[in-house]
Amino acid sequence: MTVENADSLGHVLIEEARKSLSGEVSALGLGGVTRRVLPVRRVPSPQECQEKLSQLLHANSQWYFCAGWVVDWGYRAWACVVGETKAAGLGSFEMSPEHVQELREGADRAAGWFHWPPIPEGGDVDDAPLEPVFIEMAEWEELYAQWKAVKAKT
């Protein structure tokens, strides 16, 4: 077998592996022997998971409210994820089950959630963050519980 043939076979095996959705491909190997090739699935980094979650949250805010990040969006979206829209005082607002599932999976992968922190007391607009901030799930759940308690009083 020449180097050219080996190189072509390698490309065929790689392409077949990429095409596989089932996770396994049979391919003709050297000497006519059938070999199994398993595609390599890269595990996304925590930062990539966080970025994907941020994109999902922005896209859903745009979809439902025509705004990149509506006021209290992190809280509102989380209320949908945990099935508490009525308890959180959001009236009849609901997200599609598909969107809820995507956000739930995104939160699980990222191990946290995004929120837009308020302007610090005594601060001014220049002190406000320019983008939502990612926080770990334990901290997020505390913030969400506080927000929900305030909503319940109003």
C-alpha positions in Angstrom: 0.0 0.0 0.0 1.3 3.4 -0.9 1.4 6.4 1.3 -1.2 8.1 -1.0 -3.6 5.2 -0.6 -3.1 5.1 3.2 -3.8 8.8 3.4 -7.0 8.5 1.3 -8.2 5.7 3.4 -7.6 7.8 6.5 -9.7 10.6 5.1 -12.5 8.1 4.2 -12.5 6.7 7.7 -12.5 10.2 9.3 -15.3 11.4 7.0 -17.4 8.3 7.7 -16.9 8.8 11.4 -18.0 12.4 11.2 -21.1 11.4 9.3 -22.1 8.8 11.9 -25.0 9.9 14.1 -25.3 6.5 15.8 -21.8 6.7 17.2 -20.4 3.8 15.2 -19.4 3.2 11.6 -18.1 0.2 9.7 -15.4 1.0 7.2 -13.3 -0.9 4.7 -9.8 -1.0 6.2 -6.4 -2.3 5.1 -6.4 -5.5 3.1 -10.2 -5.5 2.8 -10.8 -6.0 6.5 -13.8 -4.2 7.9 -12.9 -2.1 10.9 -15.0 -0.1 13.3 -14.3 3.5 13.8 -15.8 5.4 16.7 -16.0 9.1 16.3 -14.3 11.2 18.9 -16.8 13.5 20.6 -15.1 16.4 22.3 -16.5 17.4 25.7 -17.2 21.2 25.7 -15.3 23.2 28.3 -17.1 24.9 31.1 -16.6 28.3 29.4 -18.2 26.9 26.2 -21.2 25.6 28.2 -21.6 29.0 29.8 -21.4 30.8 26.5 -24.0 28.4 25.0 -26.3 29.1 27.9 -25.8 32.8 27.5 -26.7 32.5 23.8 -29.8 30.5 24.6 -31.0 33.0 27.2 -30.5 36.0 24.9 -32.2 34.2 22.0 -35.2 33.2 24.2 -35.5 36.8 25.5 -35.5 38.0 21.9 -38.0 35.4 20.8 -40.5 36.1 23.6 -40.0 39.8 24.2 -38.2 41.2 21.2 -35.4 42.3 23.6 -31.9 41.0 24.0 -32.4 40.8 27.8 -35.7 41.9 29.3 -35.8 43.1 32.9 -35.5 40.2 35.3 -35.1 37.8 32.4 -32.7 35.5 34.3 -35.4 35.1 37.0 -38.3 34.8 34.7 -36.6 32.2 32.5 -35.6 30.2 35.6 -39.2 30.3 36.9 -40.2 28.6 33.6 -37.3 26.0 33.9 -38.4 25.0 37.4 -42.2 25.3 36.7 -42.9 28.2 39.0 -44.3 30.9 36.6 -47.5 31.4 38.6 -45.7 31.3 42.0 -43.2 33.9 40.7 -46.0 36.3 39.8 -45.5 36.0 36.1 -49.1 35.5 35.3 -49.8 33.3 32.3 -46.3 33.7 30.8 -44.9 30.3 29.7 -42.1 29.2 27.4 -42.4 26.3 25.0 -41.4 22.9 26.4 -38.5 22.7 23.9 -37.1 26.1 25.0 -37.5 25.1 28.7 -35.7 21.8 28.1 -32.8 23.5 26.2 -32.3 26.0 29.1 -32.5 23.2 31.7 -29.9 21.2 29.9 -27.8 24.3 29.4 -27.9 25.1 33.1 -27.0 21.6 34.0 -24.0 21.6 31.6 -22.8 25.0 32.7 -23.5 24.3 36.4 -24.9 27.7 36.9 -27.1 30.5 35.5 -26.9 34.1 34.3 -28.4 37.2 35.8 -28.0 40.9 35.4 -26.9 42.3 38.8 -28.6 45.5 39.9 -26.7 48.8 40.2 -24.9 48.8 43.6 -26.7 50.9 46.2 -25.4 54.4 46.0 -23.8 53.6 42.6 -24.7 55.1 39.3 -25.3 53.7 35.8 -21.6 53.6 35.1 -21.2 51.0 37.9 -23.7 48.6 36.3 -22.4 45.5 34.4 -22.7 45.7 30.6 -23.7 42.1 30.3 -25.4 39.4 32.4 -23.1 37.7 34.8 -22.7 33.9 35.2 -22.9 32.5 38.8 -22.7 29.0 40.1 -25.9 27.2 40.8 -25.9 27.3 44.6 -25.5 31.1 44.5 -28.1 31.4 41.8 -30.7 29.4 43.7 -30.2 31.7 46.7 -30.7 34.8 44.5 -33.8 33.2 42.9 -35.4 32.4 46.3 -34.8 36.0 47.4 -36.3 37.4 44.2 -39.3 35.0 44.4 -39.9 36.1 48.0 -40.0 39.7 47.0 -42.3 38.9 44.1 -44.7 37.1 46.4 -45.1 40.2 48.6 -46.0 42.5 45.6 
